[in-house]
Every structure is written in structure tokens, then in C-alpha cells.
Amino acid sequence: AERMIAAIRKFDTKHTVIFGDVEWNGITPLTKRTPLSDANVIYTFHDYEPMLFTHQGASWAGMGSTHDVPYPYSVERWPVFSTELGFSAISESWILEQVGQYYALGNRSALRNRIVEAKRWAVKNNVPVICDEFGVYDKTSRLEDRVRYYTDIIDIFDELHIPWQHWFMIMKADGSVPPELKTALRLGT
């Protein structure tokens, strides 16, 4: 990373560089790193936790058959058998681990605790951070659950003064955004 920044600075000493770490701009590798020597860097992270919720229905994540995963976790909506939500005994091990832990992962506190790690690192190192990717795959998730998730995560970003940029899948085919999502994301009218 230091060599990449040095190469950029040979041609551009003025513009800010946005830097994301390994593991798809993961929070954990970011918070384990020492900030780069260049002071004109904004550090970015992506956050898709809880993955069972944000990636339900996503075939590329091994969850193409999953559906109706609630957010936040709800004992009333979580069936006795996770197969009713599209999970199976042959799902990838990380998925099965998260199924067993969803009661602890699928809520506002878990979201906040995760994002606080990035903010704490930024404050400790006196550097700016931004979440430049988060969102929910909308193929099989319920709108009311997405609204609750977006409301929680935007509240957390606001509380921690972390700028954000949303992934995609909030617009309908005609380019409009459902009013509930506009409100949850505070996009105005």
C-alpha cells in the first residue's frame, strides 16, 4: 500500500486517496493496520453484516435459496428449522455458524459494535473513515426488514459521524425509490 501511494504521489500530490484494506475492505484488517504515512488518505470499509440478512437470496454468496430472514432477529419469525428460511445442512460452514448465532448478530447492537471498531481505530489514529459500501440484496428480503436495517445503520453512521455511500438495489425499474427506503436512508422527498 505504501508503494502504491508513493507511485500515485509521483504524479499527484494534491488529491485525497481513498484506501480500503484486504478482505473486501473489511473492518477487521483495517483496524489491525498502522495508518499509511501519507496524511491525505481517507480509509474506507465495507459492511454487510449480518450477512445472513444482507445476502439472503444471493447465489454468489452461497445463499441463493435463502429468503425471509428477519431483521432484526425475531424469535417469533425465526422458525424451529432453518430449512424453512432456505438454509440446508450442506450450506457452507460459515453460513451454518451464522445461522446458529443470528440471534446475537442480527440486531442493532451487533451492527453498532462492529462499526464502532472502525470509528475507534480512526479516532485513535486521528484519520478519517468512510463506509463506502453497505446494503441489502433485495431479491428475497422483505421491504419492512430492509427499512428497519437501513434505519438502524444510518442512525449508527450519524451517531458516529461516519460518512456513507450505499451499494445498490434501492431503486425500482422506473428509477424511483420506495418512500419507506427514502425515509430510512434519509434521502429527502
Residue pairs with C-beta under 8 A, 6 or more apart in sequence:
1 19
1 36
2 36
2 37
5 17
5 19
5 36
5 37
5 38
5 41
8 17
9 38
15 40
16 40
16 41
16 42
17 38
17 40
17 41
17 42
18 41
18 42
18 43
18 44
18 130
18 132
19 36
19 41
19 42
19 43
19 44
20 30
20 43
20 44
20 45
20 46
20 132
21 29
21 30
21 33
21 43
21 45
22 29
23 29
24 46
25 44
25 45
25 46
25 132
25 133
26 45
26 46
27 45
27 47
27 114
27 115
27 117
27 118
28 117
30 43
30 45
30 118
30 121
30 129
31 117
31 118
31 120
31 121
34 125
35 41
35 43
35 125
35 127
41 127
42 127
42 128
42 129
42 130
43 122
43 127
43 128
43 129
43 130
44 129
44 130
44 131
44 132
44 133
45 118
45 129
45 130
45 131
45 132
46 131
46 132
46 133
46 134
47 111
47 114
47 115
47 131
47 133
47 134
47 153
48 54
48 55
48 133
48 134
48 135
49 105
49 110
49 111
49 114
50 71
50 98
50 102
50 105
50 106
50 110
50 111
51 61
51 95
51 98
52 63
52 66
52 69
52 95
52 98
52 99
52 102
52 105
52 106
53 69
53 70
53 71
53 106
53 136
53 141
53 145
53 149
54 134
54 135
54 136
54 137
54 149
55 61
55 63
55 137
56 63
56 66
56 67
56 68
56 69
56 85
56 86
56 137
56 139
56 140
56 141
57 63
57 64
57 66
57 67
57 137
57 139
57 140
57 141
58 64
58 137
58 139
62 91
62 92
62 95
63 86
63 87
63 91
63 95
65 86
65 87
65 88
66 85
66 86
66 87
66 140
67 85
67 86
67 140
67 141
68 77
68 85
68 86
68 140
68 141
68 142
69 85
69 102
69 106
69 141
69 145
70 77
70 78
70 106
70 142
70 145
71 106
71 141
71 145
71 146
71 148
71 149
72 106
72 107
72 108
72 148
72 152
73 102
73 103
73 104
73 105
73 106
73 107
75 103
78 85
78 102
78 103
79 85
82 99
86 140
87 95
87 96
87 99
89 96
91 99
98 105
104 110
108 152
108 155
108 156
111 152
111 153
111 156
112 156
112 159
115 131
115 153
115 156
115 157
115 160
115 162
116 160
118 129
118 131
118 162
119 129
119 160
119 161
119 162
121 129
122 128
122 129
129 162
130 162
130 163
130 164
130 165
131 157
131 162
131 163
131 164
131 165
132 164
132 165
133 165
133 166
133 167
134 153
134 164
134 166
134 167
135 166
135 167
135 168
135 169
135 170
136 146
136 149
136 150
136 169
137 169
138 146
138 169
138 170
143 178
143 180
143 181
144 180
146 181
146 184
147 180
147 181
147 183
147 184
148 184
150 181
150 184
150 185
151 184
154 164
154 184
154 185
154 186
156 162
157 163
157 164
166 185
170 177
170 178
170 181
170 185
171 177
172 178
177 185
177 187
181 187
182 188
182 189
